[in-house]
Each structure stands twice: as C-alpha cells, then as structure tokens.
Amino acid sequence: LYVDPLPLSRGTVKCAHGEWPVPGPATTELLRGFRWRNTDIEGELVTPTAAAIFAALGCDSAGMPPYRLNATGYGAGTHDYGIPNVLRVCVGDSAPASAVPSDEMMVVETCLDDESPQILGHTMEMLLEQGALDVWFTPVQMKKNRPGVKLSLLCDKDSLQSLINVLLKETSTLGVRYWPASRRCLERRHFSVETPFGPVRVKAARLPGGDEKMAPEYDDVRRLASERGVAARDVYRAAMTAARSARAGSPDNGGAD
C-alpha cells in the first residue's frame, strides 16, 4: 500500500488514559516516517486501527512507482466534518512497459595499485551482499607506471554510504569517488518452465513495442548441467524452447507465471 500524506486534525480524543490530543499516542507512534498535511478540521481523522494497517502493509507514496489505474473504491465515515468523510483506495498494476521508467542510481569507484586479487574477489562478494546492483573491475595504468585496477559499482542512494564503508574497510583505498547516474530498465517478470533435464527459471523483459526477450537463469542451467552430466548449452536450448512455447500458449501471449 502506498499512503498519501495523512490529514493532521485538531482537538482531543478520550481513551483509557484520559483525554489526549489527536492524533493519539498510538497513532503517532505507528506512523513514524509517514508524511502529514495540516487541516482545520477538529476530530480524529486517522484512527489507531488505520495507523496499524498502514504501518504493517504500507509505505509513503513518495516512493510510489508509475502504475495503471484499474479500480477505485470509497469507504464513508459517520462523522460530518463539513467535507466528504471518505477513505479512497486506488488499485492498479505496473505502468505500461512502453513507459520504460527511469530512476536515479549512484556510481562509485576507486583505483587500487597495491591490492591482491584475493582481496578484490572477497570485496566484490561483500559489496553484492550489502546491496550493490553490479560490481566490475577495469585494468588501469596508475602513477609511477604501476598497473592497477579500477573497482566500480552501481547502487541506489540508500545503499551508498554502507557500500562506501565496505570499500574503505576491505581494501587499501584511502578514498572513493561517486556521482549520480540515470538508469532506464525494462519491465521484467520471472516464470518457470519444464525441460527434459528439470525445471528452469526464465527471466523475461518486455520491450517498449510490446515484444519480449527472454533468458534462462544461469544458476539453474549450470546446476542441471552438472547434475545430469550434459552440456550447459543443451539445457539452455531446452529452456529457451520451453519458454517460447509457454509464451505462445499463454492467453495474453505473456508466458506462464
């Protein structure tokens, strides 16, 4: 659930511990992190029950992705505040793939000329575990004619500081560089297909024109090839054939979930 800024009203409410200003203590405690908007209305507009639902299932609508509206519902309250006393819920799904939404990411890098390959491999694993979306190494020529490695990673803004801390702790670097980067991603989905070697997960991405490109999950292909004693390319081909058949046989030509 994505929750819009909540109405902050005036007045008091009676509870087991006496008369308290609204919103009540339990309501404000539950709704930490949610945005509020001021109103001139007197009365309890957000109840502890609503706050509990929002806290358990919701998040602030500031992070809401684009979506396609499918239905709208209204629930009416019994009090007359001089304005429509209703709660509105909108139900939708992901925005059309043709939109290809963009988001802001961060690129972080540092150059090293005195680090062992073993430490670099360990650092990559740590960065991926801590939330890096991708990590890569680039050979570089550094000062004093020393061959070095440029360690780069891609992450979201929330993970930036923790990943910088990993670099500073796990490598010999004395500093890092970072800057924002825009990213465009295709809408993706996952489904599973059956092959003569076993089930394989498949990742499909919808192109702006509506077509899809698909690829079997490498970990499944590698595991089945090892278990069955066959070439990985044979498992890959079987998975692609099954994926194309599943997509062709789907009512919406979208494959099986």
C-alpha positions in Angstrom: 0.0 0.0 0.0 1.2 3.5 -0.9 -0.2 6.1 1.6 -0.6 9.7 0.6 0.1 12.5 3.2 -2.3 11.9 6.1 -4.7 14.7 7.4 -3.5 16.2 10.6 -6.5 17.5 12.6 -7.1 19.4 15.8 -8.9 18.6 19.0 -8.8 15.7 21.6 -10.0 12.2 22.0 -10.8 10.2 25.1 -9.0 7.0 25.7 -8.2 4.6 28.6 -5.5 7.0 29.9 -7.7 10.1 29.7 -8.1 12.9 27.2 -5.3 13.2 24.6 -4.7 15.5 21.6 -5.3 13.9 18.2 -3.8 12.0 16.6 -3.4 9.8 19.7 -0.1 8.5 21.0 -0.5 5.0 19.5 -1.4 6.6 16.1 1.7 8.9 16.0 4.0 6.1 17.2 2.8 3.7 14.4 3.0 6.3 11.7 6.7 7.3 12.0 8.1 8.0 8.6 4.7 8.9 7.0 4.0 12.4 5.8 1.2 14.6 7.2 -0.7 17.6 5.9 -2.4 20.2 8.1 -6.1 20.7 8.1 -8.5 23.0 10.1 -10.8 20.0 11.0 -11.5 19.2 14.6 -11.8 15.5 15.3 -10.0 12.2 14.9 -9.3 11.7 11.2 -6.7 8.9 11.5 -7.5 6.1 13.9 -5.1 3.7 15.6 -6.7 0.9 13.5 -5.9 2.7 10.3 -2.4 3.5 11.5 -1.8 -0.1 12.3 -2.9 -1.2 8.8 -0.7 1.5 7.2 2.3 0.6 9.4 2.0 -3.1 8.7 1.3 -3.0 5.0 2.0 0.5 3.7 4.8 2.9 2.9 4.8 6.6 2.0 3.5 7.4 -1.5 6.6 9.5 -2.2 8.2 6.2 -3.4 5.2 5.1 -5.5 6.2 3.9 -9.0 4.1 4.7 -12.1 1.0 2.5 -12.3 -2.1 1.8 -14.4 -5.3 2.5 -12.5 -7.8 -0.4 -12.6 -10.3 0.4 -9.9 -11.3 2.9 -7.2 -13.2 2.3 -4.0 -14.6 4.6 -1.3 -15.4 4.0 2.3 -17.6 6.6 4.1 -17.3 7.6 7.8 -20.2 8.5 10.0 -19.0 11.9 11.3 -19.8 15.2 9.5 -16.7 17.3 9.2 -18.1 19.6 6.5 -16.1 17.9 3.8 -16.5 14.4 2.3 -15.5 12.0 5.1 -14.3 9.2 2.9 -11.2 7.0 2.5 -10.3 6.3 -1.1 -8.4 3.3 -2.3 -7.0 3.0 -5.8 -6.0 -0.4 -7.2 -3.6 -0.7 -10.1 -0.7 -2.5 -11.6 2.7 -1.6 -13.1 2.7 1.2 -15.7 2.7 0.1 -19.4 6.1 -1.2 -20.4 6.3 1.4 -23.2 6.9 4.0 -20.5 10.3 2.4 -19.6 10.6 4.4 -16.3 14.0 5.8 -15.3 15.5 6.0 -11.9 18.5 7.7 -10.3 21.4 5.5 -9.2 24.9 6.1 -7.9 28.2 5.1 -9.5 31.1 4.6 -7.0 34.7 3.9 -8.0 38.2 3.7 -6.6 41.6 2.9 -8.1 44.0 0.4 -6.5 47.6 -0.4 -7.3 48.6 -2.3 -4.2 45.7 -4.8 -3.6 45.8 -8.6 -4.0 43.4 -10.3 -6.4 42.1 -12.5 -3.5 41.1 -9.4 -1.5 39.4 -7.9 -4.6 37.4 -11.0 -5.1 36.3 -11.0 -1.5 35.4 -7.3 -1.7 33.2 -7.9 -4.7 31.2 -10.6 -2.8 30.8 -8.3 0.2 29.6 -5.4 -2.0 27.0 -7.6 -3.7 25.8 -8.9 -0.3 25.5 -5.4 1.0 23.2 -4.2 -1.8 25.4 -3.3 -4.8 23.5 -3.9 -8.0 26.6 -4.5 -10.0 30.4 -4.6 -9.4 33.1 -4.6 -12.0 36.9 -4.3 -12.4 38.8 -2.3 -15.1 42.6 -2.5 -15.7 44.2 0.9 -15.4 47.6 2.4 -15.6 48.4 4.5 -12.5 51.1 6.8 -11.3 54.7 5.7 -11.3 53.8 3.3 -14.2 52.1 0.9 -11.9 49.4 -1.3 -13.3 46.2 -1.1 -11.2 42.5 -2.0 -11.0 39.6 0.4 -11.0 36.8 -1.0 -8.8 33.4 0.3 -9.8 29.9 -0.4 -8.6 26.3 0.6 -9.2 23.9 1.1 -6.3 20.8 3.1 -5.1 21.2 6.1 -3.0 20.0 4.3 0.2 22.9 1.8 -0.1 25.6 4.4 -0.9 27.1 5.0 2.5 27.2 1.4 3.6 28.9 0.3 0.4 31.5 3.1 0.7 32.2 1.8 4.2 32.8 -1.7 2.8 35.3 -0.3 0.3 37.2 1.7 3.0 37.3 -1.2 5.3 38.0 -4.1 3.0 40.5 -2.5 0.6 43.7 -0.4 0.8 42.0 2.7 -0.7 42.1 6.0 1.1 39.1 7.5 -0.7 36.4 6.9 -3.3 34.6 8.9 -6.0 30.8 8.8 -6.6 28.2 10.6 -8.7 24.6 10.2 -9.7 23.6 8.3 -12.9 20.3 7.9 -14.6 19.1 4.4 -15.4 16.4 3.0 -17.7 15.1 -0.5 -17.1 12.6 -2.7 -18.9 9.7 -4.2 -17.1 10.7 -7.7 -16.0 8.9 -10.9 -14.9 10.0 -14.4 -13.9 8.4 -17.7 -14.6 9.4 -21.4 -14.6 9.4 -23.9 -17.4 9.9 -27.7 -17.5 12.7 -29.2 -19.6 13.8 -32.8 -20.1 16.6 -32.0 -17.6 14.3 -30.4 -14.9 12.7 -27.1 -14.1 14.4 -23.9 -15.1 13.6 -20.3 -14.2 13.3 -17.8 -17.0 13.6 -14.0 -16.9 11.6 -12.1 -19.5 11.8 -8.4 -20.3 9.1 -6.5 -22.2 10.4 -4.1 -24.9 8.7 -0.7 -25.5 7.0 -2.1 -28.6 5.4 -5.0 -26.6 7.7 -7.8 -27.6 9.7 -9.8 -25.0 13.2 -11.0 -24.8 13.9 -14.0 -22.5 16.9 -15.7 -21.0 17.1 -18.8 -18.7 18.6 -18.2 -15.2 22.3 -19.2 -15.5 22.4 -20.8 -12.0 19.6 -23.2 -12.9 21.3 -24.1 -16.2 24.6 -24.7 -14.6 23.1 -26.8 -11.8 21.1 -29.1 -14.1 24.1 -29.5 -16.5 26.2 -30.6 -13.6 23.6 -32.9 -12.1 22.6 -34.5 -15.4 26.2 -34.7 -16.9 25.2 -32.8 -20.0 26.4 -29.7 -21.8 25.1 -26.4 -20.4 24.2 -25.3 -23.9 21.8 -28.2 -24.2 20.0 -27.2 -21.0 19.9 -23.6 -22.2 18.4 -24.5 -25.6 15.8 -26.7 -24.0 14.8 -24.0 -21.6 14.5 -21.4 -24.4 12.3 -23.8 -26.4 10.0 -24.4 -23.4 9.9 -20.7 -22.7 8.9 -19.8 -26.3 6.2 -22.5 -26.2 4.9 -21.2 -22.9 4.7 -17.7 -24.2 3.0 -18.7 -27.4 0.4 -20.8 -25.5 -0.5 -18.1 -23.0 -3.8 -16.3 -23.5 -2.1 -12.9 -23.3 1.0 -14.1 -25.1 2.9 -13.4 -21.9 4.0 -16.8 -20.8 3.2 -18.8 -17.6 3.8 -17.5 -14.2 
